[in-house]
């Protein structure tokens, strides 16, 4: 009986150690490069100089690349939580919109995003010592400039949500596959109406859906 109890205790200890090792393998600092396919859309309205209102949407799909730096803490036998930041290199065109109304028949607004960064919290669950699923909540910020306007809309700010899978290819090299959605605050831009009489105002709420693949190294 004593031998059976001892064997049970050893098995339980070994199991606990193994489970703890699952989350421990994700713990530490890391850096990664990533590529994303982003679909951007703005739903909004355009008000011309006669106060006529048109509504519509702008859509654009574009590839982007960036870097990711994070630190992950083990929170239990399988749980962990990461804190990190991302930065998108270069700039991307947000889209070109055209609205029609009784005056100023064609009104175009072209936007470009640059210096996009995010800070995030990423809780996860290790399903093995090499693989884990995770969720992500992020705050996102970017410079947003619109051409041919007399008043810029301001910076892009919004909250993002994502889910993903993280897999170690070696003890230090990993790959992540992630799907995310970010919704930004409403932006308003103003431009001079055709002929120089009055102004045209466009307001819209941007949103971005993205699929991302990352390759990284854990220190």
C-alpha positions as CSV (number, residue, x, y, z in Angstrom):
1,X,0.0,0.0,0.0
2,X,2.8,2.4,0.9
3,X,4.5,1.6,-2.4
4,X,1.3,2.3,-4.3
5,X,1.0,5.7,-2.5
6,X,4.6,6.6,-3.2
7,X,4.2,5.7,-6.9
8,X,1.0,7.8,-7.1
9,X,2.8,10.7,-5.5
10,X,5.7,10.4,-7.9
11,X,3.4,10.2,-10.9
12,X,1.4,13.3,-9.7
13,X,4.7,15.2,-9.2
14,X,6.0,14.2,-12.6
15,X,2.7,15.2,-14.2
16,X,2.6,18.6,-12.5
17,X,6.2,19.3,-13.5
18,X,5.4,18.4,-17.1
19,X,2.4,20.6,-17.2
20,X,4.3,23.5,-15.7
21,X,6.9,23.0,-18.4
22,X,4.3,23.6,-21.0
23,X,3.7,27.2,-20.0
24,X,7.3,27.7,-19.0
25,X,8.4,27.0,-22.5
26,X,6.5,30.2,-23.6
27,X,8.0,32.4,-20.9
28,X,10.6,35.1,-21.8
29,X,11.3,37.9,-24.1
30,X,10.8,37.6,-27.9
31,X,11.1,39.5,-31.1
32,X,9.3,38.7,-34.4
33,X,8.8,40.0,-37.9
34,X,5.3,39.6,-39.5
35,X,3.4,40.1,-42.7
36,X,-0.3,40.9,-42.9
37,X,-3.0,41.1,-45.5
38,X,-5.2,43.9,-44.3
39,X,-8.7,44.8,-45.5
40,X,-9.6,48.4,-44.6
41,X,-13.0,49.9,-44.9
42,X,-14.6,53.2,-44.0
43,X,-18.3,53.7,-43.7
44,X,-19.3,57.3,-43.6
45,X,-21.0,60.3,-45.1
46,X,-20.1,63.3,-47.3
47,X,-21.8,66.7,-46.8
48,X,-21.4,69.1,-49.7
49,X,-21.6,73.0,-49.7
50,X,-25.4,72.9,-50.1
51,X,-25.7,70.6,-47.0
52,X,-26.7,67.7,-49.2
53,X,-25.6,64.4,-47.6
54,X,-24.4,61.3,-49.4
55,X,-23.3,58.0,-47.7
56,X,-21.1,55.2,-48.8
57,X,-18.0,53.2,-48.0
58,X,-14.3,53.0,-49.0
59,X,-12.6,49.7,-49.3
60,X,-9.0,48.7,-49.8
61,X,-6.9,45.5,-49.4
62,X,-3.2,45.8,-49.0
63,X,-0.1,43.8,-47.7
64,X,1.9,45.3,-44.9
65,X,4.9,44.2,-42.8
66,X,6.2,45.0,-39.3
67,X,8.0,44.0,-36.2
68,X,6.7,42.7,-32.8
69,X,8.5,42.8,-29.4
70,X,7.0,41.1,-26.4
71,X,7.6,39.5,-22.9
72,X,5.6,36.5,-21.8
73,X,4.9,35.4,-18.2
74,X,3.8,31.9,-17.2
75,X,0.7,32.1,-15.0
76,X,0.1,28.5,-14.1
77,X,0.6,25.0,-15.4
78,X,-0.8,25.9,-18.9
79,X,-1.6,29.6,-18.8
80,X,0.5,32.5,-19.8
81,X,0.1,36.2,-20.6
82,X,2.2,38.3,-22.9
83,X,2.7,42.1,-23.0
84,X,4.0,43.6,-26.2
85,X,4.1,46.2,-29.0
86,X,4.1,46.2,-32.8
87,X,5.2,48.7,-35.4
88,X,4.3,48.8,-39.1
89,X,7.0,49.9,-41.4
90,X,6.3,52.3,-44.3
91,X,2.9,53.7,-45.3
92,X,-0.2,52.3,-46.8
93,X,-3.0,54.0,-48.9
94,X,-6.2,53.7,-47.0
95,X,-8.5,54.3,-50.0
96,X,-10.1,56.6,-52.4
97,X,-13.8,57.6,-51.9
98,X,-16.2,59.2,-54.3
99,X,-19.6,60.5,-53.4
100,X,-22.3,62.1,-55.7
101,X,-24.8,64.8,-54.7
102,X,-26.5,67.9,-56.2
103,X,-23.4,70.0,-55.9
104,X,-19.7,69.1,-56.3
105,X,-20.6,65.9,-58.2
106,X,-17.3,64.3,-57.6
107,X,-15.6,64.5,-54.2
108,X,-12.5,62.3,-53.7
109,X,-10.7,61.7,-50.4
110,X,-7.4,59.8,-50.4
111,X,-5.9,58.7,-47.1
112,X,-2.5,57.3,-46.1
113,X,-1.5,55.6,-42.9
114,X,2.0,55.7,-41.5
115,X,3.8,55.1,-38.2
116,X,1.2,52.6,-37.1
117,X,1.9,51.0,-33.7
118,X,0.0,49.0,-31.1
119,X,0.5,47.9,-27.5
120,X,-1.3,44.7,-26.5
121,X,-2.0,42.1,-23.8
122,X,-2.0,38.5,-25.0
123,X,-3.4,35.8,-22.7
124,X,-2.8,32.2,-23.9
125,X,-3.2,28.6,-23.1
126,X,-0.5,26.0,-23.8
127,X,-2.0,22.8,-25.3
128,X,1.5,21.3,-25.4
129,X,5.0,22.4,-24.6
130,X,5.3,23.6,-28.3
131,X,1.8,24.9,-29.2
132,X,-0.6,27.3,-27.7
133,X,-3.8,29.2,-28.5
134,X,-4.2,32.9,-27.5
135,X,-6.4,35.9,-27.5
136,X,-5.3,39.5,-27.9
137,X,-6.5,43.0,-26.9
138,X,-4.7,45.9,-28.4
139,X,-4.7,49.7,-28.4
140,X,-3.8,51.0,-31.9
141,X,-2.5,54.4,-33.1
142,X,-1.4,55.8,-36.5
143,X,-0.8,59.0,-38.3
144,X,-3.5,59.5,-40.9
145,X,-3.2,62.1,-43.6
146,X,-5.8,62.9,-46.3
147,X,-4.9,64.7,-49.6
148,X,-6.6,67.8,-50.9
149,X,-8.1,68.9,-47.6
150,X,-8.2,72.1,-45.6
151,X,-8.6,70.3,-42.3
152,X,-6.9,67.0,-41.5
153,X,-9.0,64.4,-39.6
154,X,-6.4,63.7,-36.9
155,X,-4.7,60.5,-35.8
156,X,-6.2,57.0,-36.0
157,X,-7.0,55.6,-32.6
158,X,-8.9,52.4,-31.8
159,X,-9.1,49.0,-30.1
160,X,-8.3,45.7,-31.7
161,X,-9.2,42.1,-30.9
162,X,-7.5,38.9,-32.2
163,X,-7.1,35.2,-31.8
164,X,-4.2,33.1,-32.9
165,X,-2.0,30.0,-32.7
166,X,1.6,30.0,-31.6
167,X,3.9,27.1,-32.4
168,X,7.6,26.5,-31.6
169,X,9.5,25.1,-34.5
170,X,12.7,24.8,-32.3
171,X,13.1,25.5,-28.6
172,X,13.7,29.2,-29.5
173,X,12.1,29.8,-32.9
174,X,8.3,30.1,-33.3
175,X,5.6,30.9,-35.8
176,X,2.3,32.6,-35.1
177,X,-0.9,32.7,-37.2
178,X,-3.4,35.3,-36.2
179,X,-6.8,36.9,-37.3
180,X,-7.7,40.3,-35.9
181,X,-10.2,43.1,-36.2
182,X,-9.6,46.8,-35.3
183,X,-12.3,49.5,-35.1
184,X,-11.1,53.1,-35.0
185,X,-12.8,56.3,-33.8
186,X,-14.8,58.4,-36.2
187,X,-12.7,60.8,-38.4
188,X,-13.7,64.0,-40.1
189,X,-11.9,65.8,-43.0
190,X,-12.9,69.0,-44.8
191,X,-11.9,70.2,-48.3
192,X,-12.8,73.2,-50.5
193,X,-15.7,72.6,-52.8
194,X,-15.3,72.5,-56.6
195,X,-15.2,76.1,-57.8
196,X,-14.0,77.4,-54.4
197,X,-17.5,78.0,-53.1
198,X,-18.1,76.5,-49.7
199,X,-16.6,73.3,-48.2
200,X,-17.2,69.5,-48.4
201,X,-17.0,67.5,-45.2
202,X,-16.4,63.8,-45.0
203,X,-16.9,61.7,-41.8
204,X,-16.2,58.1,-41.5
205,X,-15.5,55.2,-39.0
206,X,-12.5,53.1,-40.2
207,X,-12.2,49.4,-39.5
208,X,-9.5,46.9,-40.4
209,X,-9.6,43.1,-40.6
210,X,-6.2,41.4,-40.9
211,X,-4.7,38.0,-41.3
212,X,-1.1,37.8,-40.0
213,X,1.8,35.3,-40.1
214,X,4.8,36.0,-37.8
215,X,8.2,34.3,-37.5
216,X,10.0,35.0,-34.2
217,X,12.8,34.2,-31.7
218,X,12.4,33.7,-28.0
219,X,15.4,34.7,-25.8
